[in-house]
């Protein structure tokens, strides 16, 4: 009997709706989810238990995604965790700012299962056997 492997993930967004959608998608694909509503809560969660993936909103109260990324990378280095930044901002300079602050990839909001899983495949975090080109 094979025990399924789960990938610990932290979903960081001030929108409960976005967190709920991301949770549903990620849990379907074997991720175990914790949530945070802002960058400070996310830093506290990371200090408690380092996830393998952080799905990170850019614009949040208390501490935004860019500040969270800078503090995360300053404290823990650039190798862990993998960070995929979520944004509604399509401007190239805003995307580059996130990547330069330490994001590994970005995804535009709103996203769906195919888009999110394709991005996770690009950073090596899609579940074994996942085919981004397979029909839904």
HUVENWO-V190169 format. One record per residue. PHI is phi as a letter, one per 20 degrees, with the letter a starting at -180 (999 if undefined). PSI is psi in whole degrees, -180 to 180 (999 if undefined). Layout:
# HUVENWO-V190169
phi/psi
PHI/PSI
PHI/PSI
This chain:
# HUVENWO-V190169
phi/psi
999/127
e/130
e/124
f/139
e/131
d/149
d/118
f/132
c/150
d/122
d/119
d/111
a/141
f/-10
e/120
f/-32
f/-47
f/-43
f/-42
f/-45
f/-48
f/-43
g/-48
g/-47
f/-50
f/-42
f/-35
g/-29
d/20
n/13
e/145
e/133
d/136
d/157
c/152
b/145
e/-8
b/173
f/-35
f/-45
g/-37
f/-43
f/-42
f/-42
f/-40
f/-41
f/-34
f/-43
a/111
f/121
e/168
e/-29
c/139
c/120
e/111
d/122
f/148
e/-47
d/110
b/157
f/173
m/-65
b/123
f/175
f/-36
f/-47
f/-42
g/-48
g/-45
f/-45
f/-40
g/-51
f/-36
f/-37
e/-43
d/-5
n/-178
e/-7
e/-32
c/146
e/171
f/131
d/124
d/115
e/135
d/133
b/155
e/-4
e/115
e/-5
f/131
g/-40
f/-33
f/-39
f/-46
f/-37
g/-43
f/-44
f/-41
f/-28
f/-14
p/4
f/145
e/-26
a/171
c/157
c/138
e/141
e/147
f/147
d/159
c/-178
g/-47
f/-45
f/-48
f/-46
f/-32
f/-43
f/-41
f/-34
f/-39
f/-29
d/12
m/22
d/12
f/145
f/154
g/133
n/-6
f/131
d/107
f/-18
e/-5
f/145
f/144
g/999
